[in-house]
Amino acid sequence: MNEKLKYTLTVAGMVVSWSIFYAISKIVVGATGSPLLGGFLLRVVALVFLTVQLIADGSFQRLFRQRGKALAILFLIGTFGFLLDLFANLGYLHGSLSTGTALLKTDVLMVNLATVIIYKKKLYPSDWLGTAIMLAGVLLVLGVDFGGMEIHVTDLFFLLSAACVSANAFIIKAAQEKYGEDSDMISYYNNFTVLVLFGAASAATGAFRADALGTIPHFWPLVALGGLAQTGIYFFYYRNLKHFEVWLVKLYLLLMPVLSCFIGVMFLGEELTGTKLLGIAVVLAGAAVILQRGRINRESAGAQKQ
């Protein structure tokens, strides 16, 4: 397969998987009444799919050959994966949806800054412009009410969640480049660690209740679909992190709310408003700026030499 087509499909798979998971997770958490129990159920199913995948490609035995620092970093990735969900939920418990939605998207800016300051890599002015345009569009799509936003001390939880998302992306890339871990090993340990932590938290808070299960039609098929989508996230997201710079993968993920918007309209009865349509157009305009970065900056460099 053509290399460019291959990674175009990988990015598309990542965005589609994340969009489906976001929609299903919202339904499952609402049905169980607990983000902890909902997260646990989805990752139990994902564990089944990941196990089948490793057995099918003959990699299952490698799970037990991880040692030392490589093993530690695998569990660290899973711990950050749990913390990013925990901090976001704590923020929503005491804060507003609009404020949380906006603050959680700061992970894109955090990754950009880390790329420049910590990793000493160059981002062009067009990259920052494209990022700003896409962020503005995403906030419009998500319906963030800037007029109704209120800042509370507990909103720091949203920033902590965004920081965990950002840090985890770089840790995953380090596991791939420095320790030679492949995407499937990282996926399995990440999912297993998050599953155990969600399970322990669910047990501690009394979330495991029979009356929280099967409360809506097609509950278990939806859980299965959500687990499959989670597996798709692991498969595509980690492969994209290995191939692309972290900041670029994060920008591609800004396309996810656009697809989620259409999923909500088609399957969840949500309305496609004029504001959302404007947001979609803005996101795509920002993406166009990013996709043309090579041509834009090559032309700028050529103009400066003349």
Summary of the structure (lengths in Angstrom):
residues: 306
radius of gyration: 19.8
end to end distance: 39.9
largest distance: 72.9
contacts: 1002
relative contact order: 0.19
helix: 82%
strand: 0%
